[in-house]
């Protein structure tokens, strides 16, 4: 069954490893993440972005696909179905009501007090239903689902502490230099700020924009309390490259089965996910 992120992230936080959030895009993508998690005995978080909600025909459809896929594949490791970057309390409530086990409210674009009040309302609603909540402070640069931020704004430590104390949120995405999408040059994370915030709030931190961050920096972030790392762009890029090569190499032959094309691209994605699970230290935890 689906579980909230609370226990899996708290366990990762105290045992000094991280759980990967791998965004899903279709039925086959769901199956790939689930099978990879089971093979590696690793917990996993299925991330659902705003664009995916429309592409996969709504929260209820997504939940039904994931639930039935888990039953069909006999998944026996912890899996969370998580709304990524929910933009309003209405969208978070809709995801919860549809059966999602976790939601993120991204109020980072709002005045702090408004972000705080909406997060508090969502946490109250979610926790009564056994659903975990992720909040965000600061600005993560880059583009995701058409939402573009041109610059990084570091999370304020005092606001982070207030957010955690007043809302009882389960984990916090504190912007500290990461970027959505592909990096231009080397990612520069604020590790001093990360350590300071981690020591203040004493709950799992979340690192967005995992694609392009070097292995050493990811391990450094984990050592400072990061227990959830989001990985999406590299998996989509890997799929596109594999499918592009398939068509280029077989241009003189008919390729007329989309199922084979989709799954051909997902084979290297599964390898990427396994690499991340091993790096994060989540393999053989369950």
KASUL-V346580 format. One line per field, one symbol per residue. phi: phi as a letter, one per 30 degrees, with the letter a starting at -180 (. if undefined). Layout:
BEGIN
phi: ???
END
This chain:
BEGIN
phi: .dbddeddddddedcibbcdccdcbaeddedddddddddchcdacddbceddeddcijeddddddddddddddhdbcdbccbdchdcaddddddddddjdcabccccddceeddeddddeddddddddcicdbccbbibcdjbbhiccbdbdbdddedddddedddciddabccdbjdbdiddcjddbcdddddddddddchbecccdiddjddeddddddddcjdcbbcbbeddddddddddededddbdcbdbbbddddedddddddeddddedddddicdhcb
END
